[in-house]
């Protein structure tokens, strides 16, 4: 899954640690989400969307190469 978390975080001038605190996760979780190594759970994805005041679909987009992804 592709995402724009790093770009949104940079717009706010937040550190990864600050975003992690806001979301109630570890900084390493934020790093992994930003690098696309970890897809957040649905509740976490909604927390991220709420934190940035954006619809979840503006932040996360399915990777077209993922089996079972919508085309």
N, C-alpha and C positions, 0 to 999 in steps of 0.2 A: 504494500500500500504506500503510495506517495503521500507526502504531506508538506505543509508550509509552516510548520511549527517554528522552525529556526528563524524564518523571515519575520513572522509575527512577533516573536520574542525580541528580535533585534529592533523592530519598529518601536517597541515599548521601552527599549534600552534596559531590559531585564537580563540578569545573569541566569544561567541554567539553574543555579542553586535557588535563586529567588522564585523562578517559575516552579521548581520542584516543591518549595515550601507552600506556594499558593495551591498546588494540586494535591499536596499530601503524599508525595512520592519521593523517591531518592533522586539525586542529581543524575546518577547513572541511568535511571529510567528515562529521564528527559533526553540525555545524550543518545540512548538507544532508539528512542522514538524519532528524534531529529535525523538520525543517520539511516532510518528505515530498517533497522535490525530488529525492531520490536513493534508489533501492532498493538496498540492499547486495547484494553477491554472496552466494551461499549459504554459502561458507566464512566470510565476515565476519558474516553473520547468526548463524551458530553460535557464533562467537567472542563476539559481543554476548550471546547467551543464556548462554553459559558464564560470562562476566564477571559477570552479574547472577544466576547460579544459578537461572535460570528456563527452562522449555521455550520453544523458539523461537516456538511458536504462541501463547504468552502475551504475547509482545512485538510480533509482527507479525501483522496481519490483512489479508487481501486487500481491496482497494477494490472494492466491488460494481459500480462503473461501469467497471472495467477489462475490456476484451474478453478473453474466454477465462478469466476468473476463475471459480473454483468457486462455485456458488450453493447 
